[in-house]
Amino acid sequence: MDRARPLTLLLAGSLAAGGLLALTPAAQAADTELARNGGFEAGLDGWTCTAGSGAVVPSPVHGGTKALQATPAGSDNARCSQTVTVKPGSTYTLSGWVRGSYVYLGATGTGTTDVSTWTGSAPDWQRLSTSFTTGASTTSVTIYTHGWYGTPAYQADDLSLYGPGGDPVQLPAAPTGLTAGSPTSTSVPLSWTAVPGATSYHVYRGATRVQTVTGTTATATGLTASTPYTFQVTAVNSAGESPKSAPVTATTTSGGGGGGGGLPAHALVGYLHASFANGSGYTRMADVPDSWDVIDLAFGEPTSTTSGDIRFRLCPVTECPGVESPAEFKAAIKAKQAAGKKVLISIGGQNGQVQLATTAARDTFVSSVSKIIDEYGLDGLDIDFEGHSLSLQAGDTDFRNPTSPVVVNLIQAVRTLKATYGPGFVLTMAPETFFVQLGHQYYGSGPWGGQDPRAGAYLPVIHALRDDLTLLHVQDYNSGSVMGLDGQYHSMGGADFHIAMTDMLLTGFPVAGDTDRFFPPLRPEQVAIGLPASTQAGNGHTTPAEVNKALDCLTKKTNCGTYQTHGTWPALRGLMTWSINWDRYNQGEFSRNFDAYGWN
């Protein structure tokens, strides 16, 4: 949250391209065509394209009636690939026809030297060719084609892998031993016995495939409390997918997860400038209007960036002439709570960088936050880490298993606080779109380095704490344009941006375009939309009419404009704003519009 001016975050990437062209030896007598559907006459059968980037088109084509067209976007280079069975110690020729700029053709997993070849510019069809020899124990390779970042769509056709065919891969058997562990209110852990020859496993909830994993465990998340679910698993390799396992049924526990009972079905969340003033005027706790259901005290800040020692004090009288005494402030908090309101301490903000880089900082964070909660009798914690508080170290590529200390220690600290205060502890988060929805395109420094390591860095925190999370209200402001699930970029300030960004949270999305690393959807009652209360509060102010359009689309599937959501969520929790002070400065326009909106 911005005390004085918006914080702009920039994503920078610097990638280098290269290619290797190997000489093509003479084909062996027993050589055959091994690429399946290399002319794309059967659509994408046999091929997998990243992030849904590939499609089959009738024109332009090199041969037949169809060709591949794939479009790079963001951090996705539109890679389409196929795994082929080969013989060890054998020579293969890979070739194909391409059109476009910076189009690549290559093979990985050869067991010797992986190869690729490319063209910088092919305004018409151009043939690419390379060759390789497999290693002594290599039985499969992956062939691929891709474009390059920031370039237009490319086309590929008549792709060929020529050489001796390997022994056919057998379809794996159906997994056995599928077992459900102890459910929570929103998740069920699953495990099963490994299947020989399987390279991955598909997890099904009912008839819907919800996950793909390479190991023999998975956790189904985003579930509804007190609800039975049936799961099955299949084994997968290059030959295809096995039959489904025997089903297992588990029922989630009661409680709905996330704690913080007592919030209304549709809540209004606002930040109160309790420790500073920034032009909007000081508002005493007792004077906060009844419209606000959750009041976040802005801010608790660290004594230093890495100390973990969080302090909170009321705004000094020299800065806020109307500030109440600590005793009056505490009494007003109790009065709000008696009226059913929740009052939280918000940690961070634009100026409060918090990096829990060590276990000592983690433990200090827990003890110092607990002291603030106890002293003021608060209901919980809001995490508003911004700037450089969270970033991902090189090699930390899986949001489900984070390794970066600042991320791991934050997760552990919040879990400790939750365990200390019990199920009624209210936990909310207010990340910027840079740290959440941008993770659909970019995650950390990226596979080649050069990206901003903060991109998507909130995702492992949200995912690890989703069963404890009361509300996630992403700041849909002070944001650059972000790509939605429709593959289009959306800009802040209108209904379209809020619809697209919220749809991503409620539908889930592949992280960095990797369908094997899918961020599961949150429950609608865990999600509120974050907006500035006035034009002075931050970039991206949205008029009441546009706010209502976004709510209509997300909760009623009306007034959606050009973006089509992946569902309808009447249980969407509500709205958050920066800030209560700026709303009062703007004659209460934001809160009055919320109160008047017809939720049912």
N, C-alpha and C positions, 0 to 999 in steps of 0.2 A: 504494500500500500504506500502511496506517495504522500509524503508530508508537504512537499513544496512543488515538485515538478515530476512529470512522468519519467519512469525508468525505461529506456529503450534498450532492448537486447538484440544483438546482431549475431547472426550465424555466419561464420566464415569457413570456407572449405578450400583446400588447395590439393588437387589431385593430379597425378601425372599418368600419362598413358604410354603404353609400349607394346610392341608385338614381336613375335619370333616366327620366322618362316623357316621350316625345316625342309630339307630336300626330300622328294618323294621317291622311294625305291620302287622297283618293279613289283607288281602284285603277284602273290603266290597263286599256285594253280588251284588251290582249294578255296580261294577267296570268294566271298559272297557279299551281297548288300546286307548290312546289319542295322542300319537306321530304320526305325519304324515310322511310317507316315512322313517321310522326308519331304514330300511334295505338298503336305498339308491339305490333301484332298479330303481327308477324314477329319477336318477341323484341327483341333489341338490334341487329338487322341495321341497318347504317347509322350506329349510334351508338357512341361510345367513352366509357367511364366511367372516371374516375381510380381507380387502386388497387383495381380490382374492386369498386367501391362500389355499382354499379347492378345491378338485377335486374328481371325482368318478373314481375308478380303478377296473379292473377285477380281480386283484390278488395283495396281498393276501385278501381273504374274509373269514368271519366266517360262513355266511349262504347265500344262494342264489348265485347270479352271480356278485354282485358288493359290494363295500365298500367305505367308505370315506377315503381319504388320504389328510392330511393337513400339511403344512410346515411352521413352525415358521421362521420369518426373522426379524432381527433388533429388534425394539420395539413391533413387532406384534407376539402374541403367537398363532396365527392361531386358533382363536376362531370361532366355527360354532354353531349357535344357532337357536332356533325355539320358537315362542310364542304360548302357548296352552291355550285354554279356560278351566277353572276349576270352581268348586263350592266352596263357602266360607265354612270355618270350616270343611274341609274334609281332609282325609289322602291319600297320594299318594306315590307310589313306583317308583323310577327312577333307571333304570339299563341299562347296555350295555356292549359290548365286545370291548376291546381295545388292541392295540399292540404298543410298543415303550417305550421311556423313559419319565417319568414325564408327564403322560397323565391324564387329569382331566375330571370329569363328575359332573355336578352340576345344581342347579336351583336357580334363583333369582326372586325377586318380590313376594315371598310367602306370605308376610304380617305377618310372624312370624319370624322364624330364617332361613335365606337362608343356603343351605347346599351344600357341595361338597365332593367328595371322589376322590382319585388319586392313582396311582401306580408309584413308582420310576423306576421300570424296568419290562417290560413285553416283553421278546423276542418272545413269542408266545401269542396267544389270551388269555386274562384274563378278567374275568367278574368283573365289578364294580357295586355296588348297594348302594343306600341310600334312605331315605324317609323323608317326611316333612308333616306338617299339615298347611293348608292355614288359613289366617286370616279371621276375621268376615266379611270383605267387599271385599276380594280378588276374582276376577273373571278371572284372567289370570296370568300365570307364564311364565318365559322364562327358557327353559332347554338348556344346552350347553355342549360342550366338547372343550377342548383346550390342546395345548402342553405347552412347556416352552421355554424361550428365549435361543437361541444358541444351541438348540437340533435339531436332524434330524427330518424328517417327521414322523408323527404317523398315525395309522389307527384306525378307529372306525366302528362298524357295529352293526346291530340289537339293536339299541337304543330304549328304551321303557319307556313310562310313563303310569302307570296303576293306575286307580282310577275312581271315579265318574265323568262323563262328565258334563261340565257346559252348561248353556244355550247357544245356538249357537249365535255367533256374527253376526250381520247383516252387509252386505256390505254398506258402507256409500254412501250417495247421492252425486251427482255431486256438486261441489262448485258453488255458485252463487256470483254475485256482483264483478266479476273480473274487476279491474280497473287499468289502467296504469297512473302513475303520470307523472311529468315533466321530459322528457328524457334529458340526456346530449349527447355529441357526441359519447359516448361509453357505456352508461348504460340506463336502463329503470327500474324505481321502480314499483312494482306490489303489489296489495293488494286485498283481497277477504273476503267474509263472512265465519266465522267458521262453520264447518259441525259437527253436533252432532255425537259422536262416532268415529270421526277421530283421529288417533294418529300422523299422519304426512301428508304432501302434496307433490306431485310431480309437478314440474314446467316444462312445455314443451315449447320449441321454435320451431315452426313448428312441425315436427314429432319427434324431438329429445328431450329426457328428459335431462334437463341441471342442475336441482337442486332438492334436497329433503330437506324440512324444516319442523319444528314442529309447527311454528306459522303461522299467516295468512298474512305475508308479505315476499317479496323476492325482490332482485335487480338483474336483468339480466345484466351481465357485459361482457367486451371483445367484444363489438359490433363495427360495422363500422359506421362512420359518414354518415349522410344524407341517411340512409337506413331504409326502413320499415321492421318491424318484427312483427310476429303474435305469441301470447302466449295463452296457455291454462293451466289449473290446474286440478289435480285430488286429491281426498281424499283417504287416505289409512288407513286400520287397519288390524287386524289379519285375517279377512275374505277375504281381497284382496283389489283391487283398483277400485275406482268408475269410472263411465264414465267421460269423459273430460267435463270441463266447457265450456260455450260459449266462443268463441275466442275474444281476444281484440288485436287490431293492434296499434302500436306506431312507429313513425319515429324518429330516432336519429337526433340530431342537426348537423349542419355543423361544420367543424373545426378540426375534427379528434382527439380532446383532446390532452392534454399534452403541448400545446403551443409550442414555439420554432420554429415557421415557418421559412423557409429559409435553413434548412438543406438539403443537397443533398439526393437523393434517397438512396444512399449507402455512409455512412460517416465513416471517420477514426477519432477516439477519442484518445487523448494522454495526459498524465500528464507531466507537465513541472516543474522541480525542481526549483521553483522560490524563496523559502525561505531557502534553504540549498543545500549542495553538498554532494555526497556520493560515489565518485570515478568515476562517469561517466562523470564528467566535467560540467561546467556551460554553459548553452545556453541562450543567450539573447533573449528576446521576438522578436525582429526584425529579428533574425536569424532562427526562427522556420520555417522549410520548408513549402511550400504551400500545401503539401499533407494533412496536418492536418486540419480537418474541425471543430473539437471542441478541445479547449485547456483548460485543467483544471489546475489551479494554485495550486500547492501543497506546503504548506497546510495552511489553516487557523486553528489555534489551540487555545484551551481555556486557560485562565489564571490559572484555576484549573479544575479538573475533573468535579465538580458539579456547577461551577459558571455560565455556559452558556455564558460567556463573551469571544467572539472569536476575536482573533487578527491576523493580517497578516502583515508581513514586508518582504522586499526583503532581500535576502541573504547578510550577512555582507561582506564587502570587504576583511576582513581577511580570510574568508572561501572561497569566490568566487572573486578572483582578477579581473575578467572581468565584474563584475556586473555593469549594467547601473544605471543611476540616476533615482529617482522616476519619474521625468518629462519625461525622455526618455522612461521609461517603459510604462507610460500612453499613450504617443504618439504612441508607437508601438502597443499597444492594439487597439487604434482607427484605425490604418492602417490595422490591421488584420480584424477588423469588417467591414471596408470599402471594403475589399476583399471578404466579405461574410462569414468570420469565426466567431465562437462563442467562447467567452472567459468567463470561469466560475471560481468562487472561490470554491475549494474543501475543505470541512471541515472534519478534523479527521486525517486519516492515522494511521499507527501503533502506533505512539507516542502520538497522539492527542485524548485521551479518553474523550468523551463528554457524560455526564449523566444529562439529563434534568429532575431531580427528583422532582422539585418543579415548581409551576407556575411562581415564581420569576425568576428562571433560564430560563424558557421558554421565558419570556418577554425580558430578557437580551439577549438571543440568537437572537431573532428577531431584536432588535435594533442594536446590534453589527454587525450582518451579513449585515444588511441594510447599515450600515456606510461603510463597506468594498466595497459593490457593488456600492454605490454612489461615493465613493472616486475614484475608478478606472474605473468607467463607464462600469461595467461588465454586461453580458447578463443573468446571473442566478447563480444557485447553484448546486454543486455536493455533495452528502452525502456519505462520505466514513468512516462511523462509524465502527470501528473494536474493537477487544479485548473485554473489558467489558462495552462498551458503551450501548449496548442494551441487556437486559435479561428480562425474563418473571417471574413474581411473582407466587408463588403457587396459584393455582385456576384460573389462567389466561389461559384458555384452548381453547378458540375460537378465531381464528385470525380475524374473522369478527367483533368481539366486544371486543377489547382489554381493559384491566383494569390496566395494569402496568403503573405507572406514567411516566417512561422514554420513553415509547412507545407513550402513549396518548399525552404527551406534545410535543414530536417531530412532530407528525402529525399536531397538532394545530399550531405549530410554522411555519411549511412549508406552511400550508394553508393561514396563515396570510401574509407571504411573497408573495405568489402567488397572493393573492387579492390586495396587495400593488402595485405590478409591472405589473399586467395585463396579457393578454393572450400570449404576446410575451416572458414571463419569461421561461427560459430553466431550467428544473429540471431533473437531472440525479442522479443515484445511483450506487454505486460500492461495493455491499456487497460480502462477501466470500461465498462459497458454504455451509459452516457450518450454515450460517444464513438463507439460502434459500432452496436449493434442499434437504438438510438433513432433512428439515421439512416434507418430504414425509414419513420418518420413525419415527423421534423424534420431539416432540414439547414441549419446556420448560422442566420442571422437571419431566413430565410424570405423569400418573395416580397414581403411587405408590411412587413418589418422587425418588430421587437418580440420575436422568439424569441431564446433564448440562443445566441450565435454559436459556442459550443463544441459544440453538438449535432451528432453525427456527424463531428466534426473529425478523427478518426483514419482515416476511410475512405480519403481520398486517399493517406495514408501507407501503409496496408496494401496498397492497390491498386498503387501505383507500385513497391512493393518485394516484391510477391508472389512473384516468381521468385527472390528472395534470401532469403525468409523461411523459417526453419527451423520455428518454432512461434509460433502465436498462442494465448495463453491469456487470454481475456477474464475479468475479475474478475466472476464471477456472485455478487457480494455487495456490501454497502454500496450497494445499488441500489434505486431506486424500481421500481414496476411498469412493465413494458415490453410493448408489443403484439407478438405473434408473427405468423407467416405465416397463422395461422388467424383473424386479425382480433380475437382476444381478448387481454385483458391478463393477464400472468402475473407472479406475485410470488415473490420469492426464498424459499429455505428448504426447498423440496421438489424431488422429481425433475422435476416438471412444468416448473419454471423452467429447469433446465439442459437439458432436452430441447428446449424451444422455442427457447432462445437458441442452442444449438449447431446445431439444424436450420437456423436462418437462415444461419449461416456456411457450412454444407455444401450448402445449396440455392441461396443467393444471394437477393437481394431488390431490388425497385425502391427507389431512394433518394428519400425524401420523397414516396413514392407515385407517382413518375414512371416509367412502364414504359420510357421511352426512355433512362433513366439507371439501368441495372440493374447492381448490384454483383455480379460473378460469384462463384461458389462457390470456396472454398478446397479443396485436396485434404485428405482426412481425416487423412493423416499429418502435416499442418501444424497440426492443431487439438488442443488439450488444454483441459479444463474447469478453470476456476479457482474454488477454494472456500476458505473459512477452515478451519483445522485444528481449531479448537475454538470454543466459545461465547465465549471471551475474545478471540479473534483478530479478530472483525468481525461485523457484522450479517449474517444470512443463513446461519448455520451449518446444514449439512445432515447428518443422521444417516447412518451407514454404510449402513443399509438403503435409504435414499432415494438415496444415491450409486449403489448397485448397481442400483437400478431404472432410473436414468438411463442407466447404461452398458448394461444389458440392452436397453433400448429402442433406443438409438442404434447398437449393434453387432450386435444379434440380432433386433430388431423384436419383442421380448417385454416384458411389464410396462410398456407404454406409457401406460396410463391413458387419459385422454380425448383427449390430443393425439396426432395421427397424423403421424408424420414423413414427409418426402418421399423417403426412401430408407433404406438400411441400410448402415452404414459400419463393418465389422469392423476396418478399418485405422486407426480413430480412435487418435491417438497416446497419449493418456493423461490424467493429471490434474496440475494445479498447485495448490499451497497456500501461503497465508500462515499460518504459516511453519514452517520446520524447528524453530525454537525453541519455538513454541507447540505443535507436535505432540509434542515431547519433554516439555513441561510437562503434556500430556494423556496421558501414558503411551504415546505412539506409536500412538494409535487410528487416525489417518488413514493412516499409512504401512502399518500392519499390515493394514488393510482392503484397501488397494491390492495388497499382496503376495499376499493370499489370494484375490483376485477371479479367477474363471475366465474369462480372455479368449477362450479358444478354444471 
